[in-house]
Amino acid sequence: MNYRKAEVPFVVYNIPEVDEVVKKWNNLDYLQRKLGYNKYRTETSVNNHFMYWNSGGAKKKQYKDWKPPTGIAQTTFEKWMEVAVKGQNISQEDRIHQYFRVSSDMGSPWLYDELPFFKPKESLFIVNPREQRGIHCRFGMRSIIAEAHFDGSRNSVVEIGGMRRWILAHPKQCSNMHMLPRGHPSGRHSEIDWSKPDNEKFPNFQKIEGNEVILQPGDFLYIPTYWIHYIVSLNINFQCN
């Protein structure tokens, strides 16, 4: 609680109510029954890099040559899992790259019953219940990267299946991040490809100081507002925040 009060990241594990969800959700038959055969929002990319974007009218006019870095599709959990499993045995260049998402505000209110620790009431997971903005679960394929970015609010993340590598940096590191300008459709993101940085184009990148952790099933990560984070899926995994 002292770490949370100081607004710095921390990891907690051995939380009984989280471990219970981990046990249930790692039974794929159970997870399939919960998700059914409905189609869910899925981000797609031509490679393993995923940078989120928001294309407002003014932004389009200002950045005429800009193209969305990802697309949006609809697929079932069963079909997504089939692609994810096959992709583990295919070279990265030949894989289909998809980021599967299930959200409480997009037709899945049952997530509040499955993940009661995310209900809008004061707890280790929720600082201010009035600021609770729903539950979002993201399912990642091996090698998928969520590009470095910050969120405009606190975030509570629970790793439920598989593993993800997180690199976090204090907001004071923004000056070294070569962040995209505020009006850019992908504002809040670092312009640098962290997996293959161009140190001549982005000289400040070498100055960045950060923290790294590999989240495993049952781990809870607290991310304060404006902390930059870069996420790599190490295998098929799923987390909720």
C-alpha angles and dihedrals in degrees: 000000000000090000090050092049089052089051096235126133121263139169126227126188139172091058106156097212091050093046088053091057091046090055093049098043095048087064097086092200089059093046091048091053091051094048095038119186096303119129117248135196111275128183115220132198137181088231138018094276119101120190116172122224145183117208108204119176094252091049092052092054093048095048103038095165094048118116126192109263092214139028133219126236138165121236142153124253090244093056092043092052091049090054092045094052094046090048092062090070097042128081113262092246091058099044128107107236117212134160109204119208136191118184135184091225093051102061102298107096088147087082088082090061093045093046105034091165088071094057113121099266130106112276143124087287100043121052098177115016091202089064095054105125103184136278122287122190119194125194115202133197122220114288096010112146127206102206119239111280143138131235125228092227141037116283132206114197128190120191107215105170136013125356137290129191112223125193114189131187132190117252089249086071091067090098089062095043099074089225120201112253119272095252094051116112087240095042114154089048132106111243091218125100096228092195090060110014121194100221093188094055093038106032095165092063091082089061096058118122119197149154126246132203136165109221116216129189110296096025119130117203124194115207118189122216116286096010106141115232135187118193132198123188107224094190138341102319146157133206135175127210 
